Amino acid sequence: MQLIIGGSFQGKSAYVAHCRPSAIIADGRVCTQEEILHCDIFDHLHAYIRRLLAQSVPEQEIKAQIDRLCRQNPAMCIVCNELGSGVVPMEVFDRRYRETVGRVCCSIAKQAKTVTRIICGIPTVLK
């Protein structure tokens, strides 16, 4: 498994698409769990987590679900925005979202073979 992280609009998706040109992509903004199980690239993990939180799925269940998906599809590349480096949100939901994304990414990073951070389209391998 590979984790690609970075800020919004920093070239993460373009980088992954260039590395895996004929990949099957599951978009976290709209995809189902079934699509994640069969994809090569899981893009917008942060949006998927936001969708689950909006459906009142508890944070621990989200983490457990994503851990299961990672075990069931260990070859996928996961792409996620970094959310924890900015201003702390005022709204409770937004703070829960930010924290959940951070904790899930920490869990994925432990399992991942490689972790790459993209800034201004430039990849830096962290692991």
N, C-alpha and C positions, 0 to 999 in steps of 0.2 A: 504494500500500500504506500501511496505517496500523498503527502499533504502539501498544498500550495497555499500560502497565506500572503496577505498584504492589504494595504488600504484600498478604498474604493477607486476604481478607474486607474489602477496602476499597471494593468497589462497582464493580469493573472490568467484570464480566460484565453487571451491571444497566445500566451506562452504555452499553455497546455495544448491548445489546438495545433500549434506548430509542431510540438513534440509528438503528438498523436493525431495525425491528420485524418484518419478514417475512423475515429473513435465514435462509439455510441455515447451520447451525452444525456444525462438526466439533469434537468434544471430544477433546483430546489424550490424555485418560486411556484412551480406547478406540478412537479412529478409525484408519482405514487411510490410507496415502498417497493412494490414489484419492479418498477423501472430502475430503482437504485440497485436492486439485486443483480440486474443484468446489464448495467452500464459499465463503460470504461472510465468515464469521467463523471463525477458527481459535482456539478457546479452550483454555486450559491448555497452552500451548507447553511450559512447564516439565515437566509430567507426561509429555508426549510424549518429551522429551529423556531423562527418567529411564527410561522404558521402553526406549529404544534403548540406553542405557548398560547396563541390566540384561541386555540381549541381547548384550553385549560388542561393540557397534558402536564403533569408534574415534572419538574426539572430532572429528578432522578430517573423517571421513566424515559424521558428524552435521551438522557445519557445512556441508559441501558439499551434502548432501541437502536441508537446509532452504533454502539459497541457491537450489537448483534449483526447489524448490516455490514460492519467492517469485517467481522469474522466470516460472514457468508459470502462476501465479495472482496477477498483480500488483494486482488490485483487492481482495484480501482484507484483512480487519482481523485482526491477530494480537494475542492477549491473553496476557500472561505475568506471573507473580509475580516480584517483585524478590527475589532471594535473597542478594545480596552485602552487605547492610547490617547483618546480624546477627552472631551469634557464629560463629566459624570452626568447622566440625564436626570432631570428633575422628576419625571414620572416614574412611579413604582414599576409599572410594566416594562418600561424601557431599561431600567436598571436590572431587573430580573433577566431580561433578554440579553443584555450585555454580559452579565455574569455567566449565564448558561452557555453562551457561545464560547466564552473564554475557557470555562471548565471542560466543555466537550472537546475543544481543540487541544487542550493539554492531554486529555485521555487519548485522542487520536495520535498526537505526536509521539507518545510513549510507544504505541503499537507500530507506527509507520517506519518503513525502511528508510525513507528520506523525507526531510522537511525542507521546503524551499520558500524563501520570502522574496517577493517581487516588489521592487520599488522603482518607479519610473521605467518599467519594462525590463529592468535588469535583475536577473535571478541571483540570489545569494543562498548557497546551500548551508543550512544550519545543522543538519544531521544527515 
